[in-house]
Amino acid sequence: MTRFYAIDEANAALPDVERILGALREQREELIEARDRAIRLTPEDGAAPPEAAEQLRLLRLRMQGLIDQMQAGVARLVELDITLRDIQAGLIDFPALVSGRPIWLCWRLGEPDVGHWHAQNEGFDSRRPLDELPAGRGSGTLA
């Protein structure tokens, strides 16, 4: 069953979410760098010299470690019923209900708090300020 967030609950989760997203961003960048190094070390025929083969082995181990760490971060967001939209942009959505209608509370890394929303069938480009919620921000119908 999906958890639905009130605005205050979503904002209260942000310190943990920021930590997770910050780590995911760093891990993603490191993974891309490691992948690029591995590509440069791999000859076209696939037969790397012994010194390059050892570097490749260590790079692959590091890459797997990064992937494992990233999977743990994503799993933590899933446990919280938070939807990760984009690691690089730090974009996530919290499920919420307004007058019984499911919506997304939309937040991006670097924003001070959850200040936007969009319909479930829409994306980031369609997000609107919370004061444009159909039932109104403070009406108590947001669950």
Order of alpha helices (4+ residues) and beta strands (2+ residues): alpha-alpha-beta-beta-beta-beta-beta
